Amino acid sequence: FSPALVEHWKRTRGSSLLPLQAHALANTGLLQGRSLALFAPSSSGKTLCAEFAAARHVEQGGKTIFAVPTRALAAEMGREFRNSYEPLGWRVVMSSAEERAQDPELLRGAFDLAVVVYEKLRTLTVSAPDLITVTSCLIVDELQILGDPQRGPTADLSISKFVAAPHRPQIIAM
């Protein structure tokens, strides 16, 4: 990671890792592009693990999409990521059914990190299938949504498009 990013994390996240984060960095291939599932309680550090993977891709010129279940979570994460990473030069966008202002950037691939609600991700990948090709990392938050009878099939379809892509991105499921 760049020294600026490491300093930023030390300032904003602290200088030590939680056990899950240390394990993920040392034993899983998280930074080598291997896909993995992180199952752990809330506040165990899963999101920062996902940010580590995203940062690896962004610093190598790739693009990361965070798929989340609700527009409230998308808005919260979008704000947090903008505040955290835009000062470092990252292009952060957010998209949901109600929040469409940054869709043109997303559709053109003019982003480094995108936060997108599952249903919107399905719509975007139908209207712009190249979005799958330009994405080097897909982070799937709240994977348990797959068990939801109403929303699970949409999330499954969205994720499956990335899994079946010829140049499959790294997938981090939480």
MDTraj code that builds the backbone (N, CA, C; nanometers):
import mdtraj as md
import numpy as np

residues = "PHE SER PRO ALA LEU VAL GLU HIS TRP LYS ARG THR ARG GLY SER SER LEU LEU PRO LEU GLN ALA HIS ALA LEU ALA ASN THR GLY LEU LEU GLN GLY ARG SER LEU ALA LEU PHE ALA PRO SER SER SER GLY LYS THR LEU CYS ALA GLU PHE ALA ALA ALA ARG HIS VAL GLU GLN GLY GLY LYS THR ILE PHE ALA VAL PRO THR ARG ALA LEU ALA ALA GLU MET GLY ARG GLU PHE ARG ASN SER TYR GLU PRO LEU GLY TRP ARG VAL VAL MET SER SER ALA GLU GLU ARG ALA GLN ASP PRO GLU LEU LEU ARG GLY ALA PHE ASP LEU ALA VAL VAL VAL TYR GLU LYS LEU ARG THR LEU THR VAL SER ALA PRO ASP LEU ILE THR VAL THR SER CYS LEU ILE VAL ASP GLU LEU GLN ILE LEU GLY ASP PRO GLN ARG GLY PRO THR ALA ASP LEU SER ILE SER LYS PHE VAL ALA ALA PRO HIS ARG PRO GLN ILE ILE ALA MET".split()
xyz = np.array([
    [0.0837, -0.1187, 0.0000],
    [0.0000, 0.0000, 0.0000],
    [0.0876, 0.1241, 0.0000],
    [0.0338, 0.2315, -0.0539],
    [0.1099, 0.3558, -0.0555],
    [0.1287, 0.4064, 0.0872],
    [0.2385, 0.4760, 0.1133],
    [0.2600, 0.5318, 0.2476],
    [0.1454, 0.6240, 0.2914],
    [0.0889, 0.7015, 0.1975],
    [-0.0219, 0.7906, 0.2329],
    [-0.1431, 0.7123, 0.2810],
    [-0.1720, 0.6001, 0.2155],
    [-0.2857, 0.5187, 0.2558],
    [-0.2609, 0.4539, 0.3916],
    [-0.1428, 0.4029, 0.4132],
    [-0.1101, 0.3416, 0.5425],
    [-0.1218, 0.4455, 0.6539],
    [-0.0705, 0.5650, 0.6321],
    [-0.0808, 0.6723, 0.7324],
    [-0.2269, 0.7089, 0.7567],
    [-0.3037, 0.7138, 0.6507],
    [-0.4467, 0.7439, 0.6635],
    [-0.5149, 0.6385, 0.7511],
    [-0.4889, 0.5114, 0.7242],
    [-0.5489, 0.4055, 0.8053],
    [-0.5031, 0.4149, 0.9496],
    [-0.3777, 0.4425, 0.9733],
    [-0.3295, 0.4550, 1.1112],
    [-0.4024, 0.5682, 1.1839],
    [-0.4221, 0.6809, 1.1141],
    [-0.4905, 0.7957, 1.1746],
    [-0.6378, 0.7675, 1.1998],
    [-0.7026, 0.7005, 1.1054],
    [-0.8479, 0.6846, 1.1137],
    [-0.8932, 0.5516, 1.1727],
    [-0.8122, 0.4481, 1.1615],
    [-0.8530, 0.3157, 1.2073],
    [-0.7687, 0.2626, 1.3232],
    [-0.6589, 0.3304, 1.3533],
    [-0.5703, 0.2842, 1.4589],
    [-0.4495, 0.2118, 1.4006],
    [-0.3522, 0.1896, 1.4848],
    [-0.2272, 0.1321, 1.4356],
    [-0.2167, -0.0191, 1.4541],
    [-0.3194, -0.0809, 1.5100],
    [-0.3143, -0.2268, 1.5245],
    [-0.4374, -0.2885, 1.4592],
    [-0.4229, -0.4140, 1.4192],
    [-0.5305, -0.4861, 1.3527],
    [-0.6088, -0.5702, 1.4527],
    [-0.7345, -0.5910, 1.4246],
    [-0.8151, -0.6858, 1.5007],
    [-0.7734, -0.8271, 1.4585],
    [-0.8008, -0.9282, 1.5412],
    [-0.7582, -1.0649, 1.5078],
    [-0.8051, -1.1125, 1.3692],
    [-0.9301, -1.0858, 1.3341],
    [-0.9802, -1.1275, 1.2029],
    [-0.8994, -1.0612, 1.0907],
    [-0.8700, -0.9326, 1.1062],
    [-0.7954, -0.8600, 1.0035],
    [-0.6542, -0.9165, 0.9886],
    [-0.5876, -0.9408, 1.0998],
    [-0.4519, -0.9967, 1.0959],
    [-0.4544, -1.1348, 1.0295],
    [-0.5529, -1.2170, 1.0653],
    [-0.5646, -1.3501, 1.0055],
    [-0.5898, -1.3402, 0.8548],
    [-0.6829, -1.2540, 0.8153],
    [-0.7158, -1.2410, 0.6730],
    [-0.5946, -1.1954, 0.5927],
    [-0.5180, -1.1023, 0.6458],
    [-0.4000, -1.0540, 0.5733],
    [-0.2906, -1.1595, 0.5661],
    [-0.2729, -1.2356, 0.6718],
    [-0.1613, -1.3305, 0.6776],
    [-0.1924, -1.4671, 0.6164],
    [-0.3192, -1.5072, 0.6170],
    [-0.3483, -1.6476, 0.5853],
    [-0.4483, -1.6760, 0.4738],
    [-0.5031, -1.5741, 0.4085],
    [-0.6130, -1.6040, 0.3161],
    [-0.5879, -1.5709, 0.1702],
    [-0.4859, -1.4982, 0.1376],
    [-0.4675, -1.4559, -0.0009],
    [-0.5488, -1.3331, -0.0353],
    [-0.6001, -1.2637, 0.0664],
    [-0.6808, -1.1439, 0.0463],
    [-0.6092, -1.0425, -0.0426],
    [-0.4805, -1.0233, -0.0205],
    [-0.4050, -0.9242, -0.0983],
    [-0.3405, -0.9836, -0.2226],
    [-0.3606, -1.1112, -0.2459],
    [-0.3086, -1.1749, -0.3664],
    [-0.4198, -1.1977, -0.4695],
    [-0.5366, -1.1427, -0.4440],
    [-0.6460, -1.1528, -0.5395],
    [-0.7328, -1.2764, -0.5260],
    [-0.7152, -1.3525, -0.4203],
    [-0.7986, -1.4713, -0.4016],
    [-0.9345, -1.4320, -0.3443],
    [-1.0369, -1.4948, -0.3938],
    [-1.1711, -1.4710, -0.3422],
    [-1.1874, -1.5434, -0.2096],
    [-1.2724, -1.4864, -0.1231],
    [-1.2972, -1.5507, 0.0048],
    [-1.4254, -1.5003, 0.0675],
    [-1.4728, -1.5778, 0.1633],
    [-1.5902, -1.5396, 0.2417],
    [-1.5445, -1.5138, 0.3841],
    [-1.5887, -1.4025, 0.4392],
    [-1.5575, -1.3657, 0.5772],
    [-1.6868, -1.3715, 0.6573],
    [-1.6947, -1.4676, 0.7481],
    [-1.8113, -1.4789, 0.8347],
    [-1.7640, -1.4562, 0.9772],
    [-1.8109, -1.3489, 1.0376],
    [-1.7712, -1.3133, 1.1736],
    [-1.8763, -1.2186, 1.2300],
    [-1.8806, -1.2043, 1.3629],
    [-1.9798, -1.1143, 1.4240],
    [-1.9587, -0.9680, 1.3822],
    [-2.0603, -0.8884, 1.4041],
    [-2.0491, -0.7434, 1.3820],
    [-1.9331, -0.6883, 1.4634],
    [-1.8696, -0.5861, 1.4118],
    [-1.7579, -0.5166, 1.4775],
    [-1.6313, -0.6016, 1.4882],
    [-1.6210, -0.7061, 1.4061],
    [-1.5010, -0.7897, 1.4101],
    [-1.3957, -0.7445, 1.3101],
    [-1.4318, -0.6485, 1.2222],
    [-1.3328, -0.5950, 1.1290],
    [-1.3468, -0.6401, 0.9850],
    [-1.4615, -0.6971, 0.9500],
    [-1.4811, -0.7458, 0.8131],
    [-1.4714, -0.6337, 0.7097],
    [-1.5323, -0.5207, 0.7369],
    [-1.5348, -0.4127, 0.6381],
    [-1.3947, -0.3619, 0.6078],
    [-1.3104, -0.3487, 0.7086],
    [-1.1739, -0.3032, 0.6825],
    [-1.0976, -0.4077, 0.6015],
    [-1.1229, -0.5352, 0.6242],
    [-1.0618, -0.6386, 0.5395],
    [-1.1013, -0.6156, 0.3934],
    [-1.2289, -0.5884, 0.3724],
    [-1.2764, -0.5611, 0.2368],
    [-1.2099, -0.4352, 0.1809],
    [-1.1918, -0.3343, 0.2649],
    [-1.1243, -0.2123, 0.2204],
    [-0.9789, -0.2410, 0.1822],
    [-0.9132, -0.3320, 0.2533],
    [-0.7766, -0.3702, 0.2170],
    [-0.7748, -0.4264, 0.0746],
    [-0.8694, -0.5167, 0.0458],
    [-0.8767, -0.5744, -0.0894],
    [-0.9065, -0.4653, -0.1915],
    [-1.0022, -0.3778, -0.1600],
    [-1.0358, -0.2690, -0.2518],
    [-0.9140, -0.1814, -0.2784],
    [-0.8409, -0.1486, -0.1738],
    [-0.7231, -0.0622, -0.1878],
    [-0.6174, -0.1272, -0.2764],
    [-0.5992, -0.2565, -0.2611],
    [-0.5039, -0.3277, -0.3463],
    [-0.5405, -0.3082, -0.4926],
    [-0.6686, -0.3216, -0.5233],
    [-0.7140, -0.3064, -0.6624],
    [-0.7017, -0.1625, -0.7101],
    [-0.7472, -0.0690, -0.6285],
    [-0.7424, 0.0717, -0.6691],
    [-0.5979, 0.1160, -0.6933],
    [-0.5087, 0.0768, -0.6043],
    [-0.3689, 0.1184, -0.6205],
    [-0.3029, 0.0531, -0.7412],
    [-0.3616, -0.0533, -0.7930],
    [-0.3102, -0.1169, -0.9144],
    [-0.3915, -0.0774, -1.0378],
    [-0.4763, 0.0253, -1.0239],
    [-0.5543, 0.0748, -1.1370],
    [-0.6864, 0.0041, -1.1590],
    [-0.7280, -0.0807, -1.0657],
    [-0.8541, -0.1534, -1.0792],
    [-0.9715, -0.0793, -1.0188],
    [-1.0883, -0.1415, -1.0301],
    [-1.2127, -0.0836, -0.9799],
    [-1.2817, -0.1843, -0.8887],
    [-1.3383, -0.1327, -0.7799],
    [-1.4062, -0.2173, -0.6820],
    [-1.5505, -0.1725, -0.6666],
    [-1.6397, -0.2701, -0.6616],
    [-1.7805, -0.2430, -0.6313],
    [-1.8140, -0.3099, -0.4986],
    [-1.8707, -0.2311, -0.4064],
    [-1.9288, -0.2815, -0.2817],
    [-2.0774, -0.2988, -0.3080],
    [-2.1286, -0.4199, -0.3043],
    [-2.2717, -0.4449, -0.3191],
    [-2.3313, -0.4572, -0.1791],
    [-2.4335, -0.3769, -0.1522],
    [-2.4943, -0.3722, -0.0191],
    [-2.6463, -0.3897, -0.0307],
    [-2.7128, -0.4311, 0.0785],
    [-2.8547, -0.4632, 0.0684],
    [-2.9519, -0.3451, 0.0740],
    [-2.9140, -0.2336, 0.1345],
    [-3.0117, -0.1254, 0.1518],
    [-2.9565, 0.0088, 0.1065],
    [-3.0482, 0.0975, 0.0690],
    [-3.0049, 0.2320, 0.0272],
    [-2.9487, 0.3098, 0.1458],
    [-2.9998, 0.2838, 0.2670],
    [-2.9461, 0.3529, 0.3848],
    [-2.8001, 0.3131, 0.4062],
    [-2.7697, 0.1851, 0.3948],
    [-2.6320, 0.1400, 0.4096],
    [-2.5447, 0.1930, 0.2958],
    [-2.5987, 0.1958, 0.1751],
    [-2.5230, 0.2502, 0.0619],
    [-2.4900, 0.3974, 0.0853],
    [-2.5871, 0.4738, 0.1320],
    [-2.5634, 0.6160, 0.1582],
    [-2.4592, 0.6348, 0.2679],
    [-2.4706, 0.5558, 0.3747],
    [-2.3759, 0.5656, 0.4858],
    [-2.2339, 0.5290, 0.4404],
    [-2.2214, 0.4173, 0.3707],
    [-2.0893, 0.3747, 0.3252],
    [-2.0341, 0.4704, 0.2196],
    [-2.1208, 0.5180, 0.1326],
    [-2.0775, 0.6144, 0.0314],
    [-2.0186, 0.7389, 0.0956],
    [-2.0872, 0.7932, 0.1964],
    [-2.0347, 0.9107, 0.2682],
    [-1.9021, 0.8794, 0.3358],
    [-1.8981, 0.7651, 0.4056],
    [-1.7770, 0.7277, 0.4777],
    [-1.6592, 0.7095, 0.3813],
    [-1.6825, 0.6397, 0.2709],
    [-1.5744, 0.6167, 0.1746],
    [-1.5320, 0.7456, 0.1057],
    [-1.6276, 0.8329, 0.0763],
    [-1.5897, 0.9632, 0.0167],
    [-1.5001, 1.0410, 0.1130],
    [-1.5432, 1.0494, 0.2381],
    [-1.4644, 1.1225, 0.3377],
    [-1.3266, 1.0614, 0.3566],
    [-1.3184, 0.9289, 0.3520],
    [-1.1926, 0.8592, 0.3747],
    [-1.1003, 0.8626, 0.2544],
    [-1.1551, 0.8338, 0.1368],
    [-1.0680, 0.8040, 0.0233],
    [-1.0604, 0.9113, -0.0850],
    [-1.1595, 0.9980, -0.0960],
    [-1.1470, 1.1043, -0.1958],
    [-1.0280, 1.1960, -0.1690],
    [-0.9941, 1.2272, -0.0418],
    [-0.8737, 1.3082, -0.0186],
    [-0.7446, 1.2406, -0.0679],
    [-0.7497, 1.1076, -0.0875],
    [-0.6341, 1.0346, -0.1396],
    [-0.6376, 1.0241, -0.2921],
    [-0.7388, 1.0861, -0.3534],
    [-0.7481, 1.0866, -0.4991],
    [-0.8397, 0.9804, -0.5585],
    [-0.9059, 0.9023, -0.4751],
    [-0.9967, 0.7999, -0.5262],
    [-1.1259, 0.8635, -0.5754],
    [-1.1833, 0.8078, -0.6802],
    [-1.3151, 0.8478, -0.7296],
    [-1.4174, 0.7515, -0.6695],
    [-1.4993, 0.8030, -0.5777],
    [-1.5976, 0.7210, -0.5061],
    [-1.7367, 0.7599, -0.5547],
    [-1.8160, 0.6600, -0.5940],
    [-1.9538, 0.6852, -0.6381],
    [-2.0486, 0.5951, -0.5591],
    [-2.1758, 0.6357, -0.5567],
    [-2.2785, 0.5604, -0.4866],
    [-2.4032, 0.5578, -0.5738],
    [-2.4718, 0.4428, -0.5758],
    [-2.5904, 0.4320, -0.6589],
    [-2.6954, 0.3426, -0.5935],
    [-2.8185, 0.3913, -0.5976],
    [-2.9351, 0.3125, -0.5563],
    [-3.0501, 0.3577, -0.6458],
    [-3.1662, 0.2994, -0.6285],
    [-3.2806, 0.3383, -0.7118],
    [-3.3135, 0.4863, -0.6948],
    [-3.2960, 0.5384, -0.5736],
    [-3.3284, 0.6779, -0.5461],
    [-3.2102, 0.7715, -0.5712],
    [-3.0921, 0.7198, -0.5652],
    [-2.9693, 0.8005, -0.5779],
    [-2.9021, 0.7652, -0.7101],
    [-2.9347, 0.8445, -0.8146],
    [-2.8876, 0.8118, -0.9490],
    [-2.7916, 0.9142, -1.0065],
    [-2.7579, 1.0168, -0.9306],
    [-2.6776, 1.1267, -0.9845],
    [-2.5425, 1.0805, -1.0380],
    [-2.4845, 0.9772, -0.9782],
    [-2.3517, 0.9330, -1.0209],
    [-2.3559, 0.8114, -1.1138],
    [-2.4742, 0.7733, -1.1589],
    [-2.4853, 0.6598, -1.2503],
    [-2.4055, 0.6786, -1.3795],
    [-2.4034, 0.7985, -1.4381],
    [-2.3236, 0.8136, -1.5608],
    [-2.1752, 0.7785, -1.5402],
    [-2.1173, 0.8213, -1.4272],
    [-1.9774, 0.7867, -1.3991],
    [-1.9625, 0.6359, -1.3816],
    [-2.0558, 0.5783, -1.3117],
    [-2.0521, 0.4342, -1.2876],
    [-2.0607, 0.3576, -1.4195],
    [-2.1522, 0.3956, -1.5046],
    [-2.1709, 0.3276, -1.6327],
    [-2.0507, 0.3435, -1.7253],
    [-1.9804, 0.4544, -1.7144],
    [-1.8592, 0.4779, -1.7956],
    [-1.7353, 0.4143, -1.7333],
    [-1.7475, 0.3626, -1.6132],
    [-1.6308, 0.3071, -1.5453],
    [-1.5409, 0.4149, -1.4887],
    [-1.5957, 0.5348, -1.4694],
    [-1.5182, 0.6480, -1.4169],
    [-1.5275, 0.6513, -1.2644],
    [-1.4784, 0.5451, -1.2019],
    [-1.4787, 0.5351, -1.0563],
    [-1.3653, 0.4433, -1.0148],
    [-1.3282, 0.4542, -0.8901],
    [-1.2344, 0.3596, -0.8312],
    [-1.3084, 0.2663, -0.7356],
    [-1.4010, 0.3252, -0.6601],
    [-1.4777, 0.2513, -0.5600],
    [-1.6239, 0.2924, -0.5731],
    [-1.7112, 0.1943, -0.5911],
    [-1.8546, 0.2216, -0.6029],
    [-1.9292, 0.1444, -0.4950],
    [-2.0305, 0.2077, -0.4393],
    [-2.1200, 0.1424, -0.3435],
    [-2.2563, 0.1365, -0.4111],
    [-2.3082, 0.0145, -0.4281],
    [-2.4288, -0.0049, -0.5078],
    [-2.5223, -0.1034, -0.4370],
    [-2.6494, -0.0710, -0.4330],
    [-2.7511, -0.1605, -0.3780],
    [-2.7699, -0.2768, -0.4772],
    [-2.7930, -0.3971, -0.4248],
    [-2.8031, -0.5175, -0.5082],
    [-2.8943, -0.5015, -0.6291],
    [-3.0162, -0.4513, -0.6072],
    [-3.1111, -0.4380, -0.7179],
    [-3.0581, -0.3426, -0.8243],
    [-2.9920, -0.2381, -0.7813],
    [-2.9364, -0.1422, -0.8767],
    [-2.8198, -0.2045, -0.9527],
    [-2.7416, -0.2871, -0.8855],
    [-2.6310, -0.3548, -0.9520],
    [-2.6831, -0.4435, -1.0645],
    [-2.7928, -0.5128, -1.0393],
    [-2.8529, -0.5963, -1.1444],
    [-2.8933, -0.5113, -1.2636],
    [-2.9585, -0.3984, -1.2375],
    [-3.0014, -0.3088, -1.3451],
    [-2.8814, -0.2541, -1.4221],
    [-2.7789, -0.2123, -1.3506],
    [-2.6607, -0.1555, -1.4159],
    [-2.5890, -0.2582, -1.5030],
    [-2.5797, -0.3815, -1.4551],
    [-2.5085, -0.4824, -1.5340],
    [-2.5884, -0.5280, -1.6558],
    [-2.7201, -0.5074, -1.6528],
    [-2.8014, -0.5357, -1.7716],
    [-2.7822, -0.4244, -1.8735],
    [-2.7874, -0.2981, -1.8277],
    [-2.7760, -0.1859, -1.9215],
    [-2.6321, -0.1597, -1.9658],
    [-2.5360, -0.2009, -1.8849],
    [-2.3948, -0.1794, -1.9190],
    [-2.3144, -0.3041, -1.8796],
    [-2.3225, -0.4117, -1.9591],
    [-2.2534, -0.5355, -1.9233],
    [-2.1016, -0.5188, -1.9091],
    [-2.0454, -0.4157, -1.9716],
    [-1.9011, -0.3912, -1.9584],
    [-1.8614, -0.3582, -1.8150],
    [-1.9575, -0.3186, -1.7341],
    [-1.9287, -0.2901, -1.5937],
    [-1.8696, -0.4139, -1.5258],
    [-1.9160, -0.5306, -1.5657],
    [-1.8629, -0.6554, -1.5099],
    [-1.7166, -0.6719, -1.5507],
    [-1.6867, -0.6410, -1.6746],
    [-1.5515, -0.6584, -1.7281],
    [-1.4502, -0.5654, -1.6642],
    [-1.4922, -0.4422, -1.6336],
    [-1.3964, -0.3449, -1.5788],
    [-1.3793, -0.3570, -1.4275],
    [-1.4646, -0.4368, -1.3638],
    [-1.4574, -0.4519, -1.2177],
    [-1.3533, -0.5581, -1.1826],
    [-1.2550, -0.5194, -1.1020],
    [-1.1524, -0.6164, -1.0623],
    [-1.1795, -0.6769, -0.9246],
    [-1.2697, -0.6145, -0.8468],
    [-1.3029, -0.6669, -0.7141],
    [-1.4505, -0.6379, -0.6848],
    [-1.5222, -0.7409, -0.6450],
    [-1.6618, -0.7266, -0.6028],
    [-1.6692, -0.7655, -0.4566],
    [-1.7180, -0.6739, -0.3755],
    [-1.7351, -0.7006, -0.2328],
    [-1.8845, -0.7129, -0.2070],
    [-1.9239, -0.8267, -0.1533],
    [-2.0646, -0.8591, -0.1315],
    [-2.0906, -0.8498, 0.0184],
    [-2.1600, -0.7440, 0.0592],
    [-2.1894, -0.7244, 0.2012],
    [-2.3240, -0.7875, 0.2335],
    [-2.3343, -0.8428, 0.3538],
    [-2.4593, -0.9040, 0.4012],
    [-2.5036, -1.0181, 0.3093],
    [-2.4128, -1.1115, 0.2852],
    [-2.4391, -1.2242, 0.1954],
    [-2.5629, -1.3037, 0.2349],
    [-2.6019, -1.2977, 0.3607],
    [-2.7196, -1.3720, 0.4057],
    [-2.8465, -1.3283, 0.3339],
    [-2.8408, -1.2187, 0.2596],
    [-2.9573, -1.1761, 0.1816],
    [-2.9979, -1.2831, 0.0804],
    [-2.9059, -1.3710, 0.0449],
    [-2.9390, -1.4781, -0.0498],
    [-3.0537, -1.5642, 0.0012],
    [-3.0721, -1.5718, 0.1316],
    [-3.1800, -1.6508, 0.1898],
    [-3.3141, -1.5794, 0.1949],
    [-3.3173, -1.4528, 0.1580],
    [-3.4417, -1.3756, 0.1597],
    [-3.5251, -1.4141, 0.0373],
    [-3.6490, -1.4622, 0.0571],
    [-3.7289, -1.5075, -0.0573],
    [-3.7583, -1.3975, -0.1600],
    [-3.7706, -1.2729, -0.1168],
    [-3.8013, -1.1652, -0.2103],
    [-3.6752, -1.1088, -0.2773],
    [-3.5727, -1.0826, -0.2009],
    [-3.4549, -1.0123, -0.2540],
    [-3.3397, -1.1055, -0.2877],
    [-3.3403, -1.2250, -0.2342],
    [-3.2313, -1.3190, -0.2558],
    [-3.2039, -1.3507, -0.4022],
    [-3.3080, -1.3797, -0.4809],
    [-3.2820, -1.4124, -0.6218],
    [-3.2140, -1.2984, -0.6992],
    [-3.2500, -1.1742, -0.6699],
    [-3.1858, -1.0612, -0.7375],
    [-3.0393, -1.0512, -0.6986],
    [-3.0105, -1.0652, -0.5705],
    [-2.8713, -1.0616, -0.5252],
    [-2.7933, -1.1768, -0.5876],
    [-2.8539, -1.2951, -0.5907],
    [-2.7889, -1.4120, -0.6487],
    [-2.7568, -1.3884, -0.7964],
    [-2.8512, -1.3352, -0.8702],
    [-2.8301, -1.3078, -1.0129],
    [-2.7176, -1.2068, -1.0319],
    [-2.7179, -1.1016, -0.9511],
    [-2.6139, -0.9981, -0.9625],
    [-2.4756, -1.0562, -0.9370],
    [-2.4626, -1.1341, -0.8309],
    [-2.3332, -1.1932, -0.7953],
    [-2.2916, -1.2961, -0.9008],
    [-2.3865, -1.3770, -0.9467],
    [-2.3563, -1.4818, -1.0443],
    [-2.2999, -1.4266, -1.1739],
    [-2.3445, -1.3089, -1.2144],
    [-2.2903, -1.2482, -1.3367],
    [-2.1401, -1.2249, -1.3242],
    [-2.0962, -1.1843, -1.2068],
    [-1.9533, -1.1609, -1.1842],
    [-1.8784, -1.2941, -1.1730],
    [-1.9389, -1.3922, -1.1069],
    [-1.8755, -1.5235, -1.0910],
    [-1.8560, -1.5901, -1.2273],
    [-1.9524, -1.5726, -1.3171],
    [-1.9472, -1.6375, -1.4484],
    [-1.8673, -1.5587, -1.5521],
    [-1.8207, -1.4403, -1.5182],
    [-1.7482, -1.3576, -1.6151],
    [-1.6185, -1.4259, -1.6574],
    [-1.5788, -1.4090, -1.7832],
    [-1.4554, -1.4706, -1.8311],
    [-1.3317, -1.4258, -1.7514],
    [-1.3298, -1.3020, -1.7135],
    [-1.2207, -1.2479, -1.6296],
    [-1.2789, -1.2159, -1.4929],
    [-1.3060, -1.3212, -1.4183],
    [-1.3756, -1.3078, -1.2908],
    [-1.2976, -1.2201, -1.1947],
    [-1.3663, -1.1242, -1.1321],
    [-1.2977, -1.0402, -1.0317],
    [-1.2750, -1.1164, -0.9025],
    [-1.1911, -1.0609, -0.8187],
    [-1.1796, -1.1121, -0.6831],
    [-1.3138, -1.0846, -0.6150],
    [-1.3667, -1.1819, -0.5464],
    [-1.4954, -1.1640, -0.4783],
    [-1.4734, -1.1858, -0.3289],
    [-1.5130, -1.0856, -0.2510],
    [-1.5062, -1.0915, -0.1058],
    [-1.6510, -1.0907, -0.0568],
    [-1.6936, -1.1995, 0.0050],
    [-1.8306, -1.2097, 0.0571],
    [-1.8253, -1.1982, 0.2087],
    [-1.9145, -1.1167, 0.2623],
    [-1.9186, -1.0959, 0.4070],
    [-2.0592, -1.1217, 0.4594],
])
top = md.Topology()
chain = top.add_chain()
for i, resn in enumerate(residues, 1):
    res = top.add_residue(resn, chain, resSeq=i)
    for name in ("N", "CA", "C"):
        top.add_atom(name, md.element.get_by_symbol(name[0]), res)
traj = md.Trajectory(xyz[None], top)
